[in-house]
Amino acid sequence: MYSVGQTVNLSNGKDGRNMGSIDAQLRSFSLTTDNRSGYRDFSTIALGGRLGYTTPFYKHFRASARVHYSMELWSNGLMDPDPATGKTSKWELELYDVADPSERRDINRLSEAYIQYKNNIVELTAGRQPLNTPFLNMRDGRMMPFGFGAVKAKVSQSASSKYELGWVYSATVRGFTDWNDLNSTIGTVGQGRTVDGDAARYLDSTATKGIGYAKYGWKGKDQQLQFWTFFIDRLNTSFWTEWNGSLNQWSAGIQGLVQVASPNSHYGYLQGNGRSELLSAKLVYALRKNGKITGAISRITKTGKFLFPRELGREHVFTSMPRNWLEGNGDLWAGSLEWCYRWRSSTGLRFRLKGLYINAAPTTTYALNKYGIRDHVQLNAQGRYTIPRTADRLEVELLYLIHRTIDATYSDPAREINRNNFQQINLITYYNIGKTEKS
């Protein structure tokens, strides 16, 4: 779910005519990465937020625009290389503009600018807009989220059946300010290695024109079913199915994915037979007082690597969690256990504790391990508190995580720093204006 934060409805004082709405959020983000002994640690504090305006509907049409901005308040030398590896900061620089890491004083981006038509059945949107799909999504976990230039149509056939079609032709990556076509976007974040172990190089060479996707969703009394298809021009096609159901205090879910390569897919991006399969399942038990326990397991088969450009969002698999990916892997097992609790609404305190175990293919089996990840465990402790008597305007969020590889030795320090055997503290403060609205 992507939150546009808070909205303030505008009106003409003389006749009460609707003049649209403004949404705004001020955000501070303190981030510290504590690498293991022998490597540099990195810290920064960023200040920024977003400001948006949405017109009222006129003959079923409206327009909307939203700007994100960020600036550095303090850091401890994010561009100073670690003496042992030569690596600079990773996570902290993603709060600014990764494409121009030395400029951290005045960063802004027009993240949304779209026009929309809407009636009781159809919603059509064109331009820079948020998307919320299993792979193309906003993931507003930095100062600048993912963004998409797209044409999108939603059709509500009935209260229980809904369709969605879309074509994505450009994107802006989380932690970047530039907008680019997909050929110049895919490969921006990290390209991993080919099946031979060489550094993959496919940025600006996939010739991808766009991504088409389609969804059918059905919602019953206690069940939900979704079917998605994602077609990445000249790369691959993904078929995704998800079912969720509940009975009394229990609920469960199943996800399945099959990917097939395009006949003319780029060799640097796809190697091997170009097919992959993923299965994920979860079981949830609702506690009596505002809590729940969730167990989940995911399996990517030996058939091939699960691939989807990381520049376009995060996979929504049941075992997913911040600072961890399944993408780029085959022959992988993942298991997670999570406890969530929300104190009574008057306190505004929510807490989540989640542990994850990853069993990956050997790091030298490049056909099944694109980014060289090792078997590891990760623990995330996350709390969010809404300050009382602020009309839900002021919220504080704390995320602490610890990552440890199962094998304590690491032969390639450059792949360890900032990615393995580290702990991290994220402290985020949100100040919103107006009334909460979700989209």
C-alpha positions as CSV (number, residue, x, y, z in Angstrom):
1,M,0.0,0.0,0.0
2,Y,1.4,3.4,-1.0
3,S,0.3,6.3,1.3
4,V,0.1,9.8,-0.2
5,G,0.5,10.9,3.4
6,Q,-2.1,13.5,4.4
7,T,-4.4,15.7,2.3
8,V,-6.0,19.1,2.9
9,N,-9.1,19.8,0.9
10,L,-9.2,23.2,-0.7
11,S,-12.4,25.2,-1.3
12,N,-13.4,28.6,-2.6
13,G,-14.4,30.7,0.4
14,K,-17.1,32.6,-1.5
15,D,-19.2,29.7,-2.9
16,G,-17.6,26.6,-1.2
17,R,-16.5,25.2,-4.6
18,N,-14.0,22.3,-4.4
19,M,-10.5,23.5,-5.4
20,G,-8.8,20.2,-5.1
21,S,-6.5,18.9,-2.3
22,I,-2.9,19.3,-1.2
23,D,-0.9,16.5,0.4
24,A,2.4,17.0,2.3
25,Q,4.8,15.2,4.5
26,L,8.0,16.3,6.2
27,R,10.4,13.4,6.9
28,S,13.7,13.0,8.7
29,F,15.7,9.9,8.2
30,S,18.7,8.8,10.4
31,L,20.5,5.8,9.1
32,T,23.6,4.0,10.5
33,T,25.3,0.9,9.1
34,D,27.6,-0.9,11.5
35,N,29.8,-3.2,9.5
36,R,31.8,-6.0,11.2
37,S,35.2,-5.2,12.8
38,G,37.8,-4.2,10.2
39,Y,35.5,-2.3,7.9
40,R,34.3,1.3,8.0
41,D,30.9,2.2,9.4
42,F,28.6,4.8,7.8
43,S,26.0,7.2,9.1
44,T,23.8,10.1,7.9
45,I,20.8,12.2,8.7
46,A,18.6,13.3,5.8
47,L,15.7,15.8,5.8
48,G,13.0,16.0,3.1
49,G,9.5,15.0,2.2
50,R,7.0,15.5,-0.5
51,L,4.4,18.0,-1.6
52,G,1.5,17.2,-4.0
53,Y,-1.6,18.7,-5.4
54,T,-4.6,16.9,-6.9
55,T,-7.3,18.8,-8.8
56,P,-11.0,18.1,-8.3
57,F,-12.8,15.9,-10.8
58,Y,-14.3,17.8,-13.8
59,K,-16.4,15.7,-16.2
60,H,-14.8,12.6,-14.7
61,F,-11.2,13.9,-15.3
62,R,-8.6,15.1,-12.7
63,A,-4.8,15.7,-12.7
64,S,-2.2,15.2,-10.0
65,A,1.4,16.1,-9.4
66,R,3.8,15.3,-6.6
67,V,7.4,16.4,-5.8
68,H,9.9,14.6,-3.5
69,Y,12.9,16.4,-2.0
70,S,15.8,15.5,0.2
71,M,18.9,17.2,1.7
72,E,21.7,16.1,4.0
73,L,21.9,17.4,7.5
74,W,24.9,15.4,8.6
75,S,27.1,12.5,7.6
76,N,30.4,10.9,8.5
77,G,32.1,10.9,5.1
78,L,29.9,8.7,2.9
79,M,32.3,9.0,0.0
80,D,35.4,8.2,1.9
81,P,36.5,4.6,0.9
82,D,36.9,1.8,3.3
83,P,40.7,1.1,3.5
84,A,40.2,-2.7,3.3
85,T,37.8,-2.8,0.3
86,G,37.8,0.6,-1.4
87,K,34.0,0.6,-1.0
88,T,32.0,3.7,0.0
89,S,28.6,3.9,1.7
90,K,25.7,2.0,0.1
91,W,22.4,2.4,2.1
92,E,23.1,6.0,3.3
93,L,23.7,7.3,-0.2
94,E,20.4,5.9,-1.3
95,L,18.7,8.7,0.7
96,Y,20.0,11.2,-1.8
97,D,20.9,10.8,-5.5
98,V,23.0,7.7,-6.2
99,A,23.8,9.0,-9.7
100,D,25.4,12.1,-8.2
101,P,26.6,11.1,-4.7
102,S,28.7,14.2,-4.1
103,E,25.6,16.5,-4.3
104,R,23.5,16.0,-1.2
105,R,22.4,19.5,-0.4
106,D,19.4,20.2,-2.7
107,I,17.8,17.2,-4.3
108,N,14.3,17.1,-5.8
109,R,12.3,15.1,-8.3
110,L,8.9,15.4,-9.9
111,S,7.8,11.9,-9.0
112,E,4.2,12.1,-10.1
113,A,2.4,14.0,-12.9
114,Y,-0.6,12.3,-14.4
115,I,-4.1,12.8,-15.7
116,Q,-6.9,10.4,-14.7
117,Y,-10.4,9.6,-16.0
118,K,-12.8,7.8,-13.6
119,N,-16.4,6.6,-13.6
120,N,-18.2,3.9,-11.7
121,I,-16.6,1.1,-13.8
122,V,-13.4,2.3,-15.4
123,E,-10.3,4.2,-14.1
124,L,-7.8,5.3,-16.7
125,T,-4.4,6.9,-15.7
126,A,-1.6,8.2,-17.9
127,G,1.7,9.8,-16.9
128,R,4.1,9.5,-14.0
129,Q,2.2,7.6,-11.4
130,P,2.5,5.1,-8.5
131,L,1.9,1.4,-9.2
132,N,1.1,-1.3,-6.7
133,T,1.7,-4.8,-8.1
134,P,3.7,-7.8,-6.9
135,F,6.9,-6.5,-8.7
136,L,6.3,-3.0,-9.8
137,N,5.6,-0.9,-6.7
138,M,6.6,2.3,-4.9
139,R,8.3,0.9,-1.8
140,D,8.5,4.2,0.0
141,G,11.4,3.2,2.2
142,R,13.9,5.9,1.3
143,M,13.5,9.6,0.6
144,M,12.8,9.1,-3.1
145,P,10.6,6.1,-4.0
146,F,10.3,4.1,-7.2
147,G,8.2,5.8,-9.9
148,F,6.7,4.8,-13.2
149,G,5.8,6.4,-16.5
150,A,2.8,4.3,-17.5
151,V,-0.6,4.0,-19.0
152,K,-3.0,2.1,-16.7
153,A,-6.6,0.9,-16.8
154,K,-8.6,-0.5,-14.0
155,V,-12.0,-2.1,-14.6
156,S,-14.5,-3.1,-11.8
157,Q,-16.7,-5.7,-13.4
158,S,-18.5,-6.2,-10.1
159,A,-17.9,-5.8,-6.4
160,S,-15.9,-9.1,-6.4
161,S,-14.2,-9.1,-9.8
162,K,-11.6,-6.5,-10.9
163,Y,-9.2,-6.2,-13.9
164,E,-6.1,-4.1,-14.4
165,L,-4.0,-3.5,-17.5
166,G,-0.8,-1.4,-17.8
167,W,2.1,-0.5,-20.0
168,V,5.2,0.9,-18.4
169,Y,7.5,2.9,-20.7
170,S,9.8,4.8,-18.3
171,A,10.9,4.7,-14.7
172,T,12.8,6.5,-11.9
173,V,14.8,4.3,-9.5
174,R,14.5,4.6,-5.7
175,G,17.4,6.9,-4.6
176,F,17.8,8.5,-8.0
177,T,16.4,11.7,-9.4
178,D,16.5,11.1,-13.2
179,W,13.7,9.6,-15.3
180,N,14.8,7.2,-18.1
181,D,13.4,4.7,-20.6
182,L,13.6,1.1,-19.5
183,N,16.7,0.4,-21.6
184,S,18.6,3.0,-19.6
185,T,17.0,1.9,-16.3
186,I,17.5,-1.9,-16.2
187,G,21.0,-2.5,-14.8
188,T,21.3,0.8,-12.9
189,V,21.3,-0.7,-9.4
190,G,23.4,-3.8,-9.8
191,Q,24.0,-6.3,-12.6
192,G,25.5,-9.2,-10.8
193,R,27.4,-11.9,-12.8
194,T,27.0,-14.0,-15.9
195,V,27.0,-17.8,-15.8
196,D,30.7,-17.7,-16.4
197,G,31.3,-15.6,-13.3
198,D,32.2,-12.5,-15.3
199,A,30.6,-9.1,-14.4
200,A,27.3,-8.8,-16.2
201,R,26.9,-5.7,-18.4
202,Y,23.5,-5.1,-19.9
203,L,22.8,-1.5,-18.9
204,D,21.7,0.5,-22.0
205,S,21.8,-2.7,-24.1
206,T,18.7,-4.8,-23.4
207,A,16.7,-2.8,-26.0
208,T,13.7,-3.1,-23.8
209,K,10.8,-0.9,-25.0
210,G,8.5,-1.4,-22.0
211,I,6.7,-3.7,-19.6
212,G,3.1,-4.8,-20.1
213,Y,1.1,-6.3,-17.3
214,A,-2.4,-7.6,-16.7
215,K,-4.3,-8.6,-13.6
216,Y,-7.5,-10.4,-12.7
217,G,-8.6,-10.2,-9.1
218,W,-11.5,-11.9,-7.3
219,K,-12.6,-11.3,-3.7
220,G,-15.0,-13.4,-1.8
221,K,-16.2,-13.3,1.8
222,D,-13.1,-15.1,3.2
223,Q,-11.0,-15.6,0.2
224,Q,-9.0,-13.6,-2.4
225,L,-7.5,-14.7,-5.7
226,Q,-5.2,-12.8,-8.0
227,F,-3.7,-13.7,-11.4
228,W,-0.9,-11.5,-12.8
229,T,1.1,-11.5,-16.1
230,F,4.2,-9.4,-16.6
231,F,5.8,-9.1,-20.0
232,I,9.2,-7.4,-20.1
233,D,10.0,-6.7,-23.8
234,R,13.0,-8.7,-25.0
235,L,13.6,-10.2,-21.6
236,N,11.0,-12.5,-20.0
237,T,7.3,-13.1,-19.1
238,S,6.2,-13.9,-15.6
239,F,2.9,-15.6,-14.6
240,W,2.0,-14.9,-10.9
241,T,-0.9,-16.4,-8.9
242,E,-1.8,-15.6,-5.3
243,W,-4.5,-17.0,-3.0
244,N,-5.4,-15.8,0.5
245,G,-8.1,-17.2,2.8
246,S,-9.1,-17.1,6.4
247,L,-11.2,-19.2,8.9
248,N,-11.8,-17.9,12.4
249,Q,-8.4,-17.1,13.9
250,W,-6.4,-18.8,11.1
251,S,-5.5,-17.5,7.7
252,A,-3.2,-18.8,5.0
253,G,-1.8,-17.9,1.6
254,I,-0.1,-19.5,-1.4
255,Q,1.9,-17.8,-4.2
256,G,3.2,-19.3,-7.4
257,L,5.4,-17.9,-10.2
258,V,6.6,-19.3,-13.5
259,Q,9.0,-17.3,-15.7
260,V,9.9,-18.0,-19.3
261,A,12.6,-16.1,-21.3
262,S,11.8,-14.2,-24.5
263,P,13.2,-15.8,-27.7
264,N,15.5,-12.8,-28.3
265,S,16.3,-12.0,-24.6
266,H,19.6,-10.3,-23.9
267,Y,22.4,-12.7,-23.0
268,G,23.9,-10.6,-20.3
269,Y,20.6,-10.5,-18.4
270,L,19.3,-14.1,-19.0
271,Q,21.4,-17.2,-19.4
272,G,20.7,-20.9,-19.2
273,N,17.3,-22.2,-20.2
274,G,15.6,-18.9,-19.1
275,R,12.9,-20.6,-17.1
276,S,12.3,-20.3,-13.3
277,E,9.7,-21.4,-10.8
278,L,8.9,-20.0,-7.3
279,L,6.4,-21.2,-4.7
280,S,5.7,-19.5,-1.4
281,A,3.2,-20.3,1.4
282,K,2.2,-18.7,4.8
283,L,0.1,-19.6,7.8
284,V,-1.1,-16.9,10.2
285,Y,-2.6,-17.2,13.6
286,A,-4.4,-14.2,15.0
287,L,-3.8,-13.7,18.7
288,R,-6.7,-12.6,20.9
289,K,-5.4,-9.0,21.6
290,N,-4.3,-7.2,18.5
291,G,-1.5,-9.5,17.5
292,K,-0.6,-12.3,15.0
293,I,2.1,-14.9,14.4
294,T,3.1,-15.7,10.8
295,G,5.2,-18.5,9.5
296,A,6.2,-18.5,5.8
297,I,8.4,-20.6,3.5
298,S,9.6,-19.9,-0.1
299,R,11.2,-22.1,-2.7
300,I,12.9,-21.2,-6.0
301,T,13.6,-24.4,-7.9
302,K,16.8,-25.6,-9.6
303,T,15.2,-24.9,-13.0
304,G,16.7,-21.4,-13.1
305,K,17.1,-18.0,-11.5
306,F,14.0,-15.9,-10.6
307,L,14.7,-12.5,-12.4
308,F,12.9,-9.2,-12.3
309,P,14.7,-5.8,-12.5
310,R,15.4,-4.5,-9.0
311,E,15.3,-1.0,-10.4
312,L,11.5,-1.3,-10.7
313,G,10.4,-2.3,-7.2
314,R,10.5,-5.2,-4.6
315,E,9.1,-8.7,-4.9
316,H,6.1,-9.2,-2.7
317,V,6.8,-12.8,-1.6
318,F,5.6,-14.0,1.8
319,T,9.1,-14.2,3.1
320,S,10.2,-10.8,1.9
321,M,11.6,-8.3,4.3
322,P,13.5,-5.0,4.2
323,R,17.2,-5.2,3.2
324,N,16.8,-8.6,1.7
325,W,16.0,-10.0,-1.8
326,L,15.1,-13.3,-3.3
327,E,15.5,-12.0,-6.9
328,G,18.5,-13.2,-8.8
329,N,18.5,-16.7,-7.2
330,G,17.6,-20.3,-8.1
331,D,17.7,-23.5,-6.0
332,L,16.9,-21.4,-2.9
333,W,15.0,-22.0,0.3
334,A,13.7,-19.2,2.5
335,G,11.9,-19.5,5.8
336,S,10.6,-16.7,8.1
337,L,8.8,-16.3,11.4
338,E,7.1,-13.1,12.4
339,W,5.3,-11.7,15.4
340,C,3.2,-8.5,15.1
341,Y,1.5,-6.7,17.9
342,R,-0.6,-3.5,18.0
343,W,-1.3,-1.9,21.4
344,R,-4.8,-0.5,21.8
345,S,-5.5,2.3,19.4
346,S,-5.1,5.1,22.1
347,T,-1.4,4.4,22.4
348,G,-0.7,4.3,18.6
349,L,2.2,1.8,19.1
350,R,2.8,-1.0,16.6
351,F,5.7,-3.6,16.8
352,R,7.0,-6.2,14.4
353,L,9.7,-8.8,14.9
354,K,10.7,-11.0,12.0
355,G,13.4,-13.6,11.5
356,L,14.5,-14.9,8.1
357,Y,16.7,-17.9,7.1
358,I,18.1,-18.1,3.5
359,N,19.7,-21.3,2.1
360,A,21.1,-20.3,-1.3
361,A,23.0,-22.1,-4.1
362,P,26.8,-22.0,-3.8
363,T,28.3,-18.6,-4.6
364,T,30.3,-20.1,-7.5
365,T,27.2,-21.6,-9.1
366,Y,26.6,-18.3,-11.1
367,A,23.7,-19.8,-13.1
368,L,21.7,-20.0,-9.9
369,N,23.3,-17.2,-7.8
370,K,23.5,-14.0,-9.7
371,Y,24.7,-11.7,-6.9
372,G,26.8,-14.2,-4.9
373,I,24.7,-14.3,-1.8
374,R,25.6,-16.8,1.0
375,D,23.4,-18.8,3.4
376,H,22.5,-16.3,6.1
377,V,20.0,-15.3,8.8
378,Q,18.5,-11.8,9.3
379,L,16.5,-10.4,12.2
380,N,14.4,-7.2,11.8
381,A,12.8,-5.4,14.8
382,Q,10.5,-2.6,13.7
383,G,8.3,-0.3,15.8
384,R,6.0,2.6,14.8
385,Y,4.5,5.1,17.2
386,T,1.9,7.8,16.5
387,I,2.4,10.6,18.9
388,P,-0.8,11.3,20.9
389,R,-2.6,14.6,20.6
390,T,-1.1,15.3,17.2
391,A,-4.2,14.3,15.1
392,D,-2.1,11.4,13.6
393,R,0.3,14.0,12.1
394,L,3.5,13.0,13.9
395,E,4.8,9.5,13.7
396,V,8.2,7.9,14.6
397,E,9.4,4.6,13.1
398,L,12.5,2.6,14.3
399,L,13.9,-0.3,12.3
400,Y,16.8,-2.3,13.7
401,L,18.2,-5.3,11.8
402,I,21.1,-7.7,12.1
403,H,22.5,-9.8,9.2
404,R,24.8,-12.7,9.7
405,T,26.1,-15.3,7.2
406,I,26.1,-18.9,8.3
407,D,29.7,-19.4,7.4
408,A,31.7,-16.8,9.4
409,T,34.6,-16.6,6.9
410,Y,34.3,-14.4,3.8
411,S,36.9,-14.6,1.0
412,D,35.7,-11.5,-0.8
413,P,35.6,-8.5,1.5
414,A,34.2,-6.2,-1.2
415,R,31.1,-8.4,-1.3
416,E,30.8,-8.4,2.5
417,I,30.9,-4.8,3.5
418,N,27.4,-3.1,3.6
419,R,25.8,-6.4,2.5
420,N,26.7,-9.2,4.8
421,N,27.5,-9.5,8.5
422,F,26.3,-6.0,9.4
423,Q,23.7,-4.4,11.6
424,Q,21.7,-1.3,10.9
425,I,19.6,1.3,12.7
426,N,16.9,3.4,10.8
427,L,15.1,6.1,12.7
428,I,12.4,7.9,10.7
429,T,10.1,10.7,11.7
430,Y,7.1,11.7,9.7
431,Y,5.1,14.9,10.1
432,N,1.9,14.9,8.0
433,I,-0.6,17.7,7.2
434,G,-4.3,17.1,7.0
435,K,-6.3,13.9,6.9
436,T,-4.8,10.5,6.1
437,E,-5.6,9.1,2.6
438,K,-4.5,5.9,1.0
439,S,-4.2,5.0,-2.7
